[in-house]
């Protein structure tokens, strides 16, 4: 880093506010990205495979606070630079991969609201993607001397072969008619349908003349349709990022978990068999979500066999080609570089304005190691937050001495509040399964 690497005040403030709150920043990740070169290289290969017409699926596994969400956001930014469209969402009780009470449609709607491109990295890009499709169709019609409507119908005909493709094409056609006639209500209705915001078929038929909507049962099919559509709009593919997969692990109904795991198996099979084109998936979860033999993915035998680690991988060896990508702890060197970057961000990129010398960073790391041990390498979120707090005090109190402050730093290992010891009695009750007709809408009533 040099004194000329200036950081804009708005970007600096947004970055530091996020880090001090313990959340992942929406922008400026490149200013603090360190280490994990091999993992990033593996994800870059996946992104390029999707852009070339293939498919990819990865389960990004790491301890609570280890940087999974940061890593997912970094991969998203790489994908957008490679001309992919991305969509991201966190799973929660109202959003999951499979349900019967609207939760799967809720996940689809959230993904579509967060649809992002390089020109609109913060979401809300669906309307611009549709507009771009229409614009490219108009350009083709002008070049070939045919009518725009004929070009649009010909291009959308490729979608009709997929499940739900006919109505999807009809809705895009309705958007074109609204564009051509200046009917903003029709355009808005088409975008609403594509976002999965129609809750009844009656409303969709009245607004657009189609008989189907995006619902719980067709959520995944519509993601595949959207990956084809973004290609027609001139992009290279679609990357879906879903975080907080541990919420599936927390479902109190065995049937609910298995239904969601069956959906994951379907996605995994489609990807590994090449049945999806220009479509990639990233799932972020904890080791418990993956490996727990009672409630995690490994409780589902078909998933366990597909996600099992390479038996030839021993200590000192890695294999980053499989669907499971475990985030390795940062090394001491990585951590040192990370703290120097945080210091640089606090100084707005001006080396002459650094608040602490290199000696202070080494003293801070030594203090963390003595108080917490190696755990602070594995879960860096608390350490980052604490170091930013230290810099904030030094910035606002010129009389403060970092040598005195470092010794007062209190730091505890990250603890996931959602993964307290299981209530064995409740778990035994759950193993009998829900009552007949009770599908999958209940979260466990006990703390996990």
N, C-alpha and C positions, 0 to 999 in steps of 0.2 A: 504494500500500500504506500502511496505517496501523498504528499501534501496537496496534490491537485485532485485527489479523488474526493471531491466534495459531494455531500449528500443533501438533497433539498430538505428544507425545514419540515415541510408537510410529510414527506416520506419518513424522515427521522422520527418525528413525533408519533406517527401512527405505529411505526415499528416498536418504539420503546414502550408505548402505552400497552400494546399487546403483550410484549414480553414480561413487563412488570405485573400484568394481570394473570400471567401464566397461560395465555392462550396464543394460538398460532397467528402470526400476522398475515394479513391478506396480501400485502405487497412488501417488496423489499427483502424477500427471503434470501436473495443472492448475497446480500451484504453480510449475512451471518452464517451462511452455509459452510460447513467444514466436514471433512472425512467422508466415509461411506462412498468412496470413489467406485468400488466394485459394484455396490448395489445400484448406484446411479447409472453406471454403464450397462448393467443388466436391464434396467427399466428403459433406457434409451433404445436398446435392441428391441424390446417389446413395442415401443412406440413406433419404431421404423417398420416393424412387421405389420402392425395395424395399418399404417399408411400405405404399405405395399399390397394391401388386400387380404391380409391374414387376420388372425384373431389372437387374443392373449388374455390370460387371467392370472392374477397374482393375489396371494394372501399375505399382506404385510403384517408380520407378527412382531410384537415388541411389548415389553413391560409397560405398565402404567407410567406415563411421564417420560418414556424413552425417546419420543420424537416421531411417533407414527404419523400423527396428523401433519406435522411439519414436512415429513418426507412425502406424504400424499400431495400436499400443496406444491411441493417442488416438482414432482413428476407432472402434475397438471400444467405448471408453467412451461415445462419442457415440451409437453404435448402440444400446447397452443403455439409455441414457436415453430413446431413441425407441421403446422397447418391442420391440426386436429381440432375438432370441437370437443369440449369437455363438459361433463355434468357431475355435480357432487352433492351429496346429502349425508346427514348423520341419521342412523337408525335410532328410533325411540319408540315408546309404546304406541304411538300413532303412525309410525312409518316402519314397515317391514316388507320383506320380499314376497311373503305369501300370507294371505288373510282372507276372511269372508266379510269383514265389517268395514271395508273401505281403507284399511291401513296400507295395503299394497298400492292402491291408486293414490293414496296420500304420498307415498314414497316417490311414485312416478311424477306427480305434480311438483314435488319439491325439486326433483332432478331437473325438470324442465324449467322451473323458475330460475335455477342456478346454471342453466346452459350458458356456456362462455366460449368466446373466441378471442383471438389475439387482439382484436380491436375493442372487444367488450369483455375484459377479463373478470369483471365482478358480477357476472350473471345478467339475466334479462336479454339474452341474445337470440331467443327463438324467433321473434318477429323479424329481426334483421336477417336471420338465416333464410326464412321464407321469402323475404323481399329480395334477397340475393338470388334465390332460385328463379323468381319471376324475372328479374333483370337479365340473367343469363339466357333464359328462354326467349325474351324479347330480342336480345342481340342475335341469337341463332335464327329467329324468324326473319329478322331484317336481312341477314346474310343469305339465307336460302330462298327468300321471297315467298315464304308460306305464312299462314296466319299464326299469330301467337298461340291461339287456342289449340290449333293442331299440334304445334310443337310441344306444348305443355302436356297434352293428352298422350302424345307418343312417349315422352320422357317418363311420365308417371305410370305408363302401362307396365313397366318393369316391377313396380311395387305390387301389382295385383296378384302375383304368384304367391305372395306371402300371406300368412294369416292376418286378416284385418286390413289387407292392403287396398282392397277396393274402396272401402269407405275412407281410408286415409287419403287416397288419391282424390276422391270426391271433395274432401274438405280442402285440400290444397287448391283444387280447381275452383272452389267457392271463394277462396282468398283472391284468386286471379280475377274472378268476376267482380268482386268488390273493388279490386284495384283498378280494373278497366272502367267501371261505372262510377267510381268515386263513392261507393257505399262503405263508409267506415264501420257501420254496425256489422255488416257481413264479414269484413276483415277481422274485426275484433272477435266475432263469434268463432271464426275459423281458428284463430290463435288460442282461444279458450279451449276448444276441443282438442287441439294438439297438445295443450298443457295438461290435459286430463282434468279439467275443472268442471265439466258437465257431470252432474251426479245422477241424472235420469235420462233414459233414452227418449222420453217424450220431449224434453226440452231441446235435445240435440236435433230431433227430427223437425221440430217447429222452426228452429233457427237455421238449420243447414240442409235439411232433407235427407239425413243419413239415419240409419236404424240402429247403429251401434255406438258405444262410447268406450273410452279407455276405462276398464274396470279391474278388479283384483285378479281375475282369471287371465286377462290379456296383457298385463303390464309388461312382461318380458317380451312378448311378441311385438309390442309397440316400440320397445327399445331397439329391436332388430330393424324395424321399419325406419326408425329415425336414423340409424346408422347408414342405411341405403339413401335416405333422403338428403342427408348432409353431403353425401358424395355428389348427388345430382346438383346441389347448390354450389359445388366447386371446392369443397373441403376434402381432406384426405381420410377422414374417418371420425369415429366417436369413441371417447374414453369415458367410462362410467366409474366414478370414485365414491364408494360408500364407506363411511367410517363408523365407529362405535358398534361394530358387529357383536360386541359382547352383550348387547341387548337381546339377541337371540338366545344366548346362553342363559339369560335371566328369565326367560319365559317360564311360567309355572306349569304349563300344560305340556306333557310329553308329546301329545299329538301336534300341538302348535309348533314345537321345535322341529319335530320330524318333517312337518309340511314345509317349513322354511329350508331345512337341510335338503329336502328333495328338490326344491327350486335351485339351490346352489349346485346340486348334482347335475341338474339339467343344463345350467349355464356352463359348468365345467366340462360336461360331455360334448356339448355343442362346440366349445372352444377347442378342445383337444382333438376332436374329430374333423375340424375345419368346416363345420356347418354354419358358422357366422363369418361374415366378411366385413372388414373395416370396423371391427368392434372389439374393444378391450374393456376389461373389468379390473378394478383394484378394490380389494376388501381389506380394511384395517381392523385388526383385532388383537386381543391379548393372548398370551400362551394358554390360559385356561379355556378360552373360547375354542382354540384349536384342539388341544390335547386331552382335555378332561374326558375320561372314558364313560362317564355317566351322563353328562349334559353337553359336552362340546361336540365339535364336528367329528371327533374320533368315536363318539357313541353311535355314529351311523356307519356301519361296516363298509358300504360302498365308497364313502368319502375317505374313510381311514386308509383303504387300500390305495386310493389315488393320491392322497396327500402325504403318505408315509415318506420319511426322509430316506435319502440314499444311504444304503447300508455300508457303502465304502467310505463315507465321510467320517473321519476320525479326528482327533484333536490336531489342530493345525491345518486341516483341510476344509475346503468349502465347496459347495455346489450351488450355484445361483441360477441354474437352468430349470429347476423344477417350479411348480406352482406356488410353493411356500417360500417366502423370502423373510428370513429372520433378521431383524436389525441388530447388528453387532454393537456392543458398547463402544463408546468413543475411547480412543487411546489418550494417554496423558498429553501427548503432542497435539492431538486434535483439540483437546480441551483448552490447552494454552492458546492455540490459534483462535478458538472461539471467543475466549475472553478478550484477546487483543482486538478482535473485530468489534465486540461490544463497546470497548473503550473508544474505538475509532468512530462508531456510530454516534456515541454520546458527544463526541467532539465535532459532529457534523462533517466528518471527513478531513478535518484540519489537524495534522499531527502536532502542530505547535500548541494546540489547545487540549491535549490529553490531560485528564484529571489525575491519573496515577502513572507512575513509571512501571517498567517491566518488573522491577523488584516487588512491587505491590501485588501484581498478578501471581507471581510465584509464591508469595507469602499467603495469599488467599487460597490457592490450591493446596498448599501444605496444611493449612488450617482445616480445610474441608476433609482432606484425607485422614487427618488425625481424629476428627470428630465423628465422621460418618464411615470412613473406609472407602473401599472400591465402589460402594453403591452409588456414590455421586457421579461416577462415570456412566453407569447403566441408566440412570434416570436424571438427565441433566436439567429438567425443567425448573426444579426448586433452586438449583445452583445458579442458573441464569437469572432467575427472578431476584435472588439474594444479591448477586453481584450488581445488577442494575439498581437495586435499592441502595447499595453502598455508594455507587457513583452519583445517585440522586442527592444523597446527603452531602457529599463532597462538593457537588456543583452549587448547592444552595447555602453552604456554610464554609466560606473561605478560610475560617480559622480552624476548621477540623483537620485532624492529622490522621491519614490513612493507617499509620502504624498502630494507633490506639484503637481505631474502629475495627480493624480486621480481627483483633483478638476477641471482640465482643460478638462476632457473628455467630448466630445459632442456626444450625442446619440439621434437618432430620430427613431420613430416607423417604422417598415417595411411597405413599400407601394408597392403594385403590379402595375407596370406601364402598364400591359396589361388589367387592369380592371378599367380604368377611366370611368366616367359616360357615359352611352350609348347615342349616338346621336339619339334622338327620331325620327327625321325626316327620317333619313336613315333606322331606324328600321321599321317605318311604310311602307316605300317603299319596304323593304325586305319581309314584311308580305304577299304581293301579290304573292310571289314566283318567281322563275326564268322563263325566257321565255322557250317556248317549245323546247326541245332538249338540254337545258342548264342543265346538270346534277348536277355536284357537284365539280367543280374544282376551284371555286373562293373563296378567302378569302375576308372578309369584307374590304372595302376600308376606313372605318372610324375607329378611335381608340375606343377600347372597354374599 
